[in-house]
């Protein structure tokens, strides 16, 4: 698989990472209004950190490589 750089994926990935950063920053109001309150603060922050990591993978255009590996493992192909 060839690596190709794309400004479109960089912008989309950075927007996703920024959304994850906003979730981490505003985790308390989000947990209070959308989840179980104090019991879910850590869960909401974890989802935000995971979103940041996925956004950075997309910005680096590595998501296609990872998805290709996963599909090849599932199909049992080369």
DSSP file (Angstrom, degrees, kcal/mol; ACC not computed):
  #  RESIDUE AA STRUCTURE BP1 BP2  ACC     N-H-->O    O-->H-N    N-H-->O    O-->H-N    TCO  KAPPA ALPHA  PHI   PSI    X-CA   Y-CA   Z-CA
    1    1 A X              0   0    0      0, 0.0     2,-0.3     0, 0.0    64,-0.0   0.000 360.0 360.0 360.0 133.8    0.0    0.0    0.0
    2    2 A X        -     0   0    0      1,-0.0     2,-0.5     2,-0.0     0, 0.0  -0.688 360.0-129.1 -91.7 141.8    1.3    3.4   -0.9
    3    3 A X        -     0   0    0     -2,-0.3     2,-0.4    62,-0.0    59,-0.1  -0.790  28.2-176.3 -89.3 126.5    1.2    6.3    1.4
    4    4 A X        -     0   0    0     -2,-0.5     2,-0.3    57,-0.2    -2,-0.0  -0.983  20.2-133.0-125.5 136.9   -0.3    9.5   -0.1
    5    5 A X        -     0   0    0     -2,-0.4     2,-0.4     4,-0.0     3,-0.1  -0.687  24.8-178.6 -88.3 138.6   -0.6   12.8    1.6
    6    6 A X     >  -     0   0    0     -2,-0.3     4,-1.6    53,-0.2     5,-0.1  -0.977  26.6-154.8-141.2 124.3   -3.9   14.6    1.5
    7    7 A X  H  > S+     0   0    0     -2,-0.4     4,-2.3     1,-0.2     5,-0.2   0.825  97.5  61.5 -65.5 -30.1   -4.8   18.0    2.9
    8    8 A X  H  > S+     0   0    0      1,-0.2     4,-2.3     2,-0.2    -1,-0.2   0.924 105.3  45.0 -61.5 -45.3   -8.4   17.0    3.1
    9    9 A X  H  > S+     0   0    0      2,-0.2     4,-2.8     1,-0.2    -1,-0.2   0.846 110.6  55.4 -68.5 -33.1   -7.7   14.2    5.5
   10   10 A X  H  X S+     0   0    0     -4,-1.6     4,-2.4     2,-0.2    -2,-0.2   0.936 110.4  44.8 -63.6 -45.1   -5.4   16.4    7.6
   11   11 A X  H  X S+     0   0    0     -4,-2.3     4,-2.1     2,-0.2    -2,-0.2   0.929 115.1  47.2 -65.7 -44.7   -8.2   18.9    8.0
   12   12 A X  H  X S+     0   0    0     -4,-2.3     4,-2.2     1,-0.2    -2,-0.2   0.925 113.6  48.9 -62.8 -44.1  -10.8   16.3    8.8
   13   13 A X  H  X S+     0   0    0     -4,-2.8     4,-2.5     1,-0.2    -2,-0.2   0.895 110.9  49.2 -63.3 -40.9   -8.4   14.6   11.3
   14   14 A X  H  X S+     0   0    0     -4,-2.4     4,-2.3     2,-0.2    -1,-0.2   0.862 109.9  52.0 -68.3 -34.3   -7.6   17.8   13.0
   15   15 A X  H  X S+     0   0    0     -4,-2.1     4,-2.1     2,-0.2    -2,-0.2   0.905 111.2  47.4 -65.7 -41.1  -11.3   18.6   13.3
   16   16 A X  H  X S+     0   0    0     -4,-2.2     4,-2.2     2,-0.2    -2,-0.2   0.916 112.6  49.2 -65.1 -42.6  -12.0   15.2   14.9
   17   17 A X  H  X S+     0   0    0     -4,-2.5     4,-2.2     1,-0.2    -2,-0.2   0.885 110.3  51.2 -64.2 -38.2   -9.0   15.7   17.3
   18   18 A X  H  X S+     0   0    0     -4,-2.3     4,-2.2     2,-0.2    -1,-0.2   0.884 108.3  51.8 -66.0 -38.1  -10.3   19.2   18.2
   19   19 A X  H  X S+     0   0    0     -4,-2.1     4,-1.9     2,-0.2    -2,-0.2   0.908 110.2  49.0 -64.2 -40.6  -13.7   17.7   18.9
   20   20 A X  H  X S+     0   0    0     -4,-2.2     4,-2.2     2,-0.2    -2,-0.2   0.884 109.4  52.3 -64.5 -38.2  -12.1   15.1   21.2
   21   21 A X  H  X S+     0   0    0     -4,-2.2     4,-2.4     1,-0.2    -2,-0.2   0.877 107.8  51.6 -64.1 -37.7  -10.1   17.9   22.9
   22   22 A X  H  X S+     0   0    0     -4,-2.2     4,-2.7     2,-0.2    -1,-0.2   0.882 108.4  51.6 -66.3 -37.2  -13.3   19.7   23.5
   23   23 A X  H  < S+     0   0    0     -4,-1.9    -2,-0.2     2,-0.2    -1,-0.2   0.916 111.6  46.8 -64.5 -42.0  -14.9   16.6   25.1
   24   24 A X  H >< S+     0   0    0     -4,-2.2     3,-0.9     1,-0.2    -2,-0.2   0.909 115.3  46.2 -65.4 -40.7  -11.9   16.2   27.4
   25   25 A X  H 3< S+     0   0    0     -4,-2.4     3,-0.3     1,-0.2    -2,-0.2   0.899 122.2  34.8 -69.5 -41.1  -12.0   19.9   28.4
   26   26 A X  T 3X S+     0   0    0     -4,-2.7     4,-1.7     1,-0.2    -1,-0.2  -0.148  78.6 128.8-104.7  37.3  -15.7   20.0   28.9
   27   27 A X  H <>  +     0   0    0     -3,-0.9     4,-2.5     1,-0.2     5,-0.2   0.831  65.8  57.3 -66.3 -32.7  -16.1   16.5   30.3
   28   28 A X  H  > S+     0   0    0     -3,-0.3     4,-2.5     2,-0.2    -1,-0.2   0.959 109.6  40.8 -68.2 -50.9  -18.0   17.4   33.5
   29   29 A X  H  > S+     0   0    0      1,-0.2     4,-2.1     2,-0.2     5,-0.2   0.890 116.8  51.4 -64.2 -34.8  -21.0   19.2   31.8
   30   30 A X  H  X>S+     0   0    0     -4,-1.7     4,-2.8     2,-0.2     5,-0.5   0.934 112.6  45.1 -65.2 -44.6  -21.1   16.5   29.1
   31   31 A X  H  X5S+     0   0    0     -4,-2.5     6,-1.8     1,-0.2     4,-1.3   0.881 113.1  50.8 -67.0 -37.7  -21.2   13.8   31.7
   32   32 A X  H  <5S+     0   0    0     -4,-2.5    -1,-0.2    -5,-0.2    -2,-0.2   0.887 120.8  33.0 -66.7 -37.8  -23.8   15.6   33.8
   33   33 A X  H  <5S+     0   0    0     -4,-2.1    -2,-0.2    -5,-0.2    -1,-0.2   0.798 132.5  24.7 -91.5 -30.1  -26.1   16.2   30.9
   34   34 A X  H  <5S+     0   0    0     -4,-2.8    -3,-0.2    -5,-0.2    -2,-0.1   0.605 122.2  31.3-113.1 -14.6  -25.6   13.1   28.7
   35   35 A X  S  <<S-     0   0    0     -4,-1.3     3,-0.1    -5,-0.5     6,-0.0  -0.358 103.9 -66.3-126.7-155.2  -24.4   10.4   31.0
   36   36 A X    >   -     0   0    0      1,-0.3     3,-0.6    -2,-0.1     2,-0.3   0.244  69.2-123.9 -89.0  13.8  -24.7    9.3   34.7
   37   37 A X  G >  S+     0   0    0     -6,-1.8     3,-1.7     1,-0.2    -1,-0.3  -0.653  79.8   5.6  87.1-136.6  -23.0   12.3   36.2
   38   38 A X  G >  S+     0   0    0     -2,-0.3     3,-1.3     1,-0.3     4,-0.3   0.808 124.2  63.5 -59.4 -33.7  -20.0   12.0   38.5
   39   39 A X  G <  S+     0   0    0     -3,-0.6    -1,-0.3     1,-0.2     4,-0.2   0.742 106.7  43.9 -64.6 -21.5  -19.8    8.2   38.0
   40   40 A X  G <> S+     0   0    0     -3,-1.7     4,-2.3     1,-0.1    -1,-0.2   0.236  77.2 104.9-112.1  14.4  -19.0    8.7   34.3
   41   41 A X  H <> S+     0   0    0     -3,-1.3     4,-2.2     1,-0.2     5,-0.2   0.938  86.3  45.8 -58.0 -46.9  -16.5   11.5   34.3
   42   42 A X  H  > S+     0   0    0     -4,-0.3     4,-2.3     1,-0.2    -1,-0.2   0.872 110.8  53.0 -67.1 -36.0  -13.6    9.2   33.6
   43   43 A X  H  > S+     0   0    0      2,-0.2     4,-2.5    -4,-0.2    -1,-0.2   0.920 109.6  48.3 -63.8 -43.1  -15.5    7.4   30.9
   44   44 A X  H  X S+     0   0    0     -4,-2.3     4,-1.9     1,-0.2    -2,-0.2   0.909 112.2  48.9 -65.5 -41.2  -16.2   10.6   29.1
   45   45 A X  H  X S+     0   0    0     -4,-2.2     4,-2.3    -5,-0.2    -1,-0.2   0.891 110.0  52.4 -64.4 -38.2  -12.6   11.7   29.3
   46   46 A X  H  X S+     0   0    0     -4,-2.3     4,-2.5     2,-0.2    -2,-0.2   0.920 108.2  50.0 -63.4 -43.8  -11.5    8.3   28.0
   47   47 A X  H  X S+     0   0    0     -4,-2.5     4,-2.1     1,-0.2    -1,-0.2   0.881 110.3  51.7 -61.9 -36.7  -13.8    8.6   25.0
   48   48 A X  H  X S+     0   0    0     -4,-1.9     4,-2.0     2,-0.2    -2,-0.2   0.906 109.9  47.8 -65.2 -41.9  -12.4   12.1   24.4
   49   49 A X  H  X S+     0   0    0     -4,-2.3     4,-2.2     2,-0.2    -2,-0.2   0.896 111.4  50.7 -66.5 -40.1   -8.8   10.8   24.5
   50   50 A X  H  X S+     0   0    0     -4,-2.5     4,-2.4     1,-0.2    -1,-0.2   0.901 109.2  51.9 -62.6 -40.0   -9.7    7.9   22.1
   51   51 A X  H  X S+     0   0    0     -4,-2.1     4,-2.4     2,-0.2    -2,-0.2   0.886 108.0  51.6 -64.1 -39.0  -11.3   10.5   19.7
   52   52 A X  H  X S+     0   0    0     -4,-2.0     4,-2.2     2,-0.2    -2,-0.2   0.928 110.5  48.6 -61.8 -44.9   -8.1   12.6   19.8
   53   53 A X  H  X S+     0   0    0     -4,-2.2     4,-2.0     1,-0.2    -2,-0.2   0.908 112.4  47.7 -63.2 -42.6   -6.0    9.5   18.9
   54   54 A X  H  X S+     0   0    0     -4,-2.4     4,-2.3     1,-0.2    -1,-0.2   0.902 110.5  52.9 -65.4 -40.1   -8.3    8.5   16.1
   55   55 A X  H  X S+     0   0    0     -4,-2.4     4,-2.4     1,-0.2    -2,-0.2   0.891 109.2  48.5 -62.0 -39.8   -8.3   12.1   14.8
   56   56 A X  H  X S+     0   0    0     -4,-2.2     4,-1.9     2,-0.2    -1,-0.2   0.877 109.9  52.2 -69.4 -36.3   -4.5   12.1   14.7
   57   57 A X  H  <>S+     0   0    0     -4,-2.0     5,-2.6     2,-0.2     6,-0.7   0.907 112.0  46.3 -63.0 -40.9   -4.4    8.8   12.9
   58   58 A X  H ><5S+     0   0    0     -4,-2.3     3,-1.3     3,-0.2    -2,-0.2   0.901 109.8  53.6 -68.3 -40.2   -6.8   10.2   10.3
   59   59 A X  H 3<5S+     0   0    0     -4,-2.4   -53,-0.2     1,-0.3    -1,-0.2   0.852 110.2  47.3 -63.4 -33.4   -4.7   13.4   10.0
   60   60 A X  T 3<5S-     0   0    0     -4,-1.9    -1,-0.3    -5,-0.1    -2,-0.2   0.458 112.6-123.8 -84.9  -0.8   -1.6   11.3    9.3
   61   61 A X  T < 5S+     0   0    0     -3,-1.3     4,-0.3    -4,-0.2   -57,-0.2   0.814  75.7 125.1  62.1  33.7   -3.6    9.3    6.8
   62   62 A X     >< +     0   0    0     -5,-2.6     4,-2.1    -6,-0.2    -4,-0.2   0.505  45.7  85.6 -96.1  -7.3   -2.7    6.0    8.6
   63   63 A X  H  > S+     0   0    0     -6,-0.7     4,-2.5     1,-0.2     5,-0.2   0.855  86.9  53.3 -65.0 -33.7   -6.3    4.9    9.1
   64   64 A X  H  > S+     0   0    0      2,-0.2     4,-2.2     1,-0.2    -1,-0.2   0.885 108.3  50.4 -68.9 -36.5   -6.4    3.3    5.6
   65   65 A X  H  > S+     0   0    0     -4,-0.3     4,-2.1     2,-0.2    -2,-0.2   0.932 112.9  45.7 -63.9 -45.7   -3.3    1.3    6.5
   66   66 A X  H  X S+     0   0    0     -4,-2.1     4,-2.3     1,-0.2    -2,-0.2   0.916 113.8  48.5 -65.5 -43.5   -4.8    0.1    9.8
   67   67 A X  H  X S+     0   0    0     -4,-2.5     4,-2.5     1,-0.2    -1,-0.2   0.872 109.9  52.9 -65.3 -35.9   -8.1   -0.8    8.2
   68   68 A X  H  X S+     0   0    0     -4,-2.2     4,-2.3     2,-0.2    -1,-0.2   0.911 109.8  48.2 -64.1 -42.6   -6.4   -2.7    5.4
   69   69 A X  H  X S+     0   0    0     -4,-2.1     4,-2.0     2,-0.2    -2,-0.2   0.915 112.4  48.8 -63.2 -43.6   -4.5   -4.8    7.9
   70   70 A X  H  X S+     0   0    0     -4,-2.3     4,-2.4     2,-0.2    -2,-0.2   0.922 111.9  48.0 -63.8 -44.6   -7.7   -5.5    9.9
   71   71 A X  H  X S+     0   0    0     -4,-2.5     4,-2.8     1,-0.2     6,-0.2   0.903 111.2  51.0 -64.1 -40.5   -9.6   -6.5    6.7
   72   72 A X  H  X>S+     0   0    0     -4,-2.3     4,-1.3     2,-0.2     5,-1.1   0.864 110.3  49.7 -64.9 -35.8   -6.7   -8.8    5.6
   73   73 A X  H  <5S+     0   0    0     -4,-2.0    -2,-0.2     2,-0.2    -1,-0.2   0.921 113.3  46.1 -67.0 -43.4   -6.6  -10.4    9.0
   74   74 A X  H  <5S+     0   0    0     -4,-2.4    -2,-0.2     1,-0.2    -1,-0.2   0.924 117.2  42.8 -66.2 -44.3  -10.4  -11.0    9.0
   75   75 A X  H  <5S-     0   0    0     -4,-2.8    -1,-0.2    -5,-0.2    -2,-0.2   0.711 103.0-131.2 -75.2 -19.3  -10.4  -12.4    5.4
   76   76 A X  T  <5 +     0   0    0     -4,-1.3    -3,-0.2    -5,-0.2    -4,-0.1   0.721  60.4 137.5  74.8  20.7   -7.3  -14.4    6.0
   77   77 A X      <       0   0    0     -5,-1.1    -1,-0.1    -6,-0.2    -5,-0.0  -0.027 360.0 360.0 -87.2-166.7   -5.7  -13.1    2.8
   78   78 A X              0   0    0     -3,-0.1    -6,-0.1    -2,-0.0    -5,-0.1   0.453 360.0 360.0 -83.4 360.0   -2.2  -11.9    2.0
